[in-house]
Amino acid sequence: MAITFTGANETVINLDNPSHLNFIPNTDEFSLMGWVRVTSGNVGTLISKRYSTFYQYQLGVTTGGYPFILVGTGTANTGTIAIDDGEWHHISGVNFDVSGTLFYELFIDGILNKGGLLSGSLTSTAGVLIGGRHDLHTGDFGYLLTGDAADVRAYNRVLSAEEHETIYACRGSDGIVDGLVGRWPLNEGPPGVNVQSFFRF
């Protein structure tokens, strides 16, 4: 089961501004991830802490169906594999430090797709959202997700390539909880209907 985001404000999930999700780009190491299913022409945000041009972090799908990660800057680090084929895909963005130099990694379906240097240090007072980002210009939400999403997670550490492969292969039953500070299965059902505790395919 999953939640369908319609590209409307009403489907955005506002997580407020908990301290354990306040990852500082030039200080903290973290991993953001989740499952998405989008079709051609549909874009949007999976998870973000961003208020217009205050780019603390944002993970989503951009024009052409390519996953992207923003961390501390408005420059999108965009993947090279389009995922707007109407199938489920797992995307993950990682922020980490090596001897004082910041790097990012972008994983698609459990495989490292792209990585490189980061230079941004911008932060935001905006709350954390699933399915969109805060928009300074309208006072509303922006870059809204149109598609399905499930099992969104946040870790306060860098997940290894092997852990990414395991999470993708296990489809929600991986049991990787070290450093897990947020998990939103998005498997809610109608009242009176029992659902599984975690997302399964």
C-alpha positions in Angstrom: 0.0 0.0 0.0 1.1 3.6 -0.6 -0.2 7.1 -0.6 -1.1 8.9 -3.9 0.0 12.5 -4.1 -2.1 14.4 -6.5 0.0 17.6 -6.9 -2.3 19.4 -4.6 -1.6 21.1 -1.2 -4.1 18.8 0.5 -2.0 15.7 -0.1 1.3 17.2 1.4 2.3 15.7 4.8 3.6 18.3 7.2 6.0 16.9 9.8 6.6 20.2 11.5 10.1 21.0 12.5 11.5 18.3 14.8 15.1 18.7 15.9 16.1 15.1 14.9 15.3 16.0 11.2 17.2 19.3 11.3 20.2 18.0 9.4 22.7 20.8 8.9 24.3 20.6 5.4 27.9 21.5 6.3 27.9 19.7 9.7 25.7 16.6 9.7 25.9 13.3 7.8 22.5 11.9 6.8 20.6 9.7 4.4 17.1 10.4 2.9 15.2 7.9 0.9 11.9 6.4 -0.2 9.9 4.6 -2.9 8.2 6.6 -5.7 6.1 5.8 -8.7 5.6 8.5 -11.3 4.7 8.7 -14.9 6.0 10.8 -17.7 5.6 14.5 -17.2 5.1 14.3 -13.5 7.7 15.7 -11.0 7.8 16.7 -7.4 9.3 16.4 -4.0 9.6 13.3 -1.9 10.9 14.9 1.3 12.2 18.4 2.0 13.2 21.0 4.5 13.3 24.0 2.3 11.6 27.4 2.1 11.9 28.7 -1.4 15.5 29.7 -1.8 16.6 28.5 1.7 17.8 25.1 0.5 18.5 22.9 3.5 17.6 19.7 1.8 15.2 18.3 -0.8 14.9 14.9 -2.4 12.6 14.3 -5.4 12.1 13.8 -9.1 12.7 16.6 -11.6 12.0 17.3 -15.2 12.5 14.3 -17.4 11.9 11.9 -14.5 15.4 12.2 -13.0 15.9 11.9 -9.2 17.7 14.8 -7.6 19.1 15.9 -4.2 19.6 19.4 -3.0 21.7 20.0 0.1 22.5 23.5 1.3 22.4 25.1 -2.1 20.0 25.7 -5.0 22.1 23.5 -7.4 20.3 20.3 -8.0 22.4 17.2 -8.1 20.5 15.2 -10.7 20.7 11.5 -11.5 21.3 10.1 -15.0 18.5 7.4 -15.0 14.9 8.5 -15.6 12.3 6.8 -13.4 9.1 8.2 -14.8 8.0 4.9 -16.3 5.0 4.2 -14.0 7.0 1.5 -12.0 8.2 1.6 -8.4 11.7 2.9 -7.9 13.8 3.5 -4.7 15.7 6.8 -4.5 18.2 7.9 -1.9 20.3 11.0 -1.2 23.3 10.9 1.1 25.3 13.8 2.6 28.7 13.0 4.1 32.0 14.5 5.1 35.5 13.3 4.2 38.3 15.1 6.1 36.3 18.3 6.1 35.1 18.1 2.5 31.4 17.6 1.8 30.1 15.1 -0.7 26.8 13.7 -1.8 25.7 10.4 -3.3 22.5 9.6 -5.2 21.3 6.0 -5.3 18.6 4.7 -7.7 17.1 1.2 -7.0 19.9 0.4 -4.6 22.8 1.3 -6.9 25.0 4.3 -6.7 24.1 6.5 -9.7 26.0 9.7 -9.1 28.2 11.5 -6.5 30.3 14.5 -6.1 31.3 17.6 -4.1 28.9 19.8 -2.1 29.6 23.4 -1.2 26.3 24.7 0.2 25.6 25.7 3.8 22.1 27.2 3.6 19.5 26.3 6.2 15.8 26.8 6.6 13.4 27.4 9.5 10.7 25.7 7.4 9.1 22.5 8.6 9.8 19.1 7.0 7.4 18.1 4.3 6.6 14.8 2.4 5.2 15.5 -1.0 6.2 19.1 -1.4 8.3 22.0 -0.2 7.4 25.4 1.3 7.1 28.2 -1.2 8.1 31.7 -0.2 6.3 33.4 -3.1 2.8 32.0 -2.5 3.0 31.3 1.2 1.8 27.8 0.2 3.5 24.6 -0.9 5.5 24.2 -4.1 7.1 21.5 -6.3 4.3 19.2 -5.4 4.6 15.5 -6.0 2.2 13.9 -8.5 2.5 10.1 -8.1 2.7 7.5 -5.4 5.2 7.3 -2.5 5.9 4.8 0.3 8.4 4.0 3.0 10.1 7.4 3.3 13.0 7.3 5.7 15.6 9.6 7.3 18.8 8.3 8.9 21.3 10.5 10.9 24.2 8.7 9.3 25.6 7.6 6.0 24.2 4.3 4.7 26.6 2.1 2.8 26.2 0.8 -0.7 25.5 -2.6 0.7 22.8 -1.3 2.9 21.2 0.5 0.0 21.2 -2.8 -2.0 19.6 -4.5 1.0 16.9 -1.9 1.4 16.0 -2.1 -2.3 16.0 -5.9 -2.4 14.0 -6.4 0.8 11.2 -4.0 -0.1 10.6 -2.8 3.4 11.6 -5.8 5.5 15.4 -5.0 5.7 15.5 -4.3 9.4 18.1 -1.6 9.0 17.4 0.7 12.0 20.8 1.9 13.2 20.5 5.7 12.9 16.9 5.6 11.7 15.3 8.8 13.0 12.2 8.9 10.9 10.2 6.3 8.9 6.9 7.0 7.3 5.5 3.8 5.6 2.6 5.8 4.0 0.5 2.6 4.1 -2.6 4.2 5.7 -5.9 2.7 4.8 -9.5 3.7 5.3 -11.0 3.6 8.8 -11.5 0.0 10.1 -9.1 -1.5 7.6 -6.0 -3.2 9.0 -2.7 -2.5 7.1 0.8 -3.9 7.4 3.1 -2.1 9.7 5.6 -1.6 6.9 5.4 -1.3 3.1 5.6 -4.4 1.1 5.5 -5.1 -2.7 
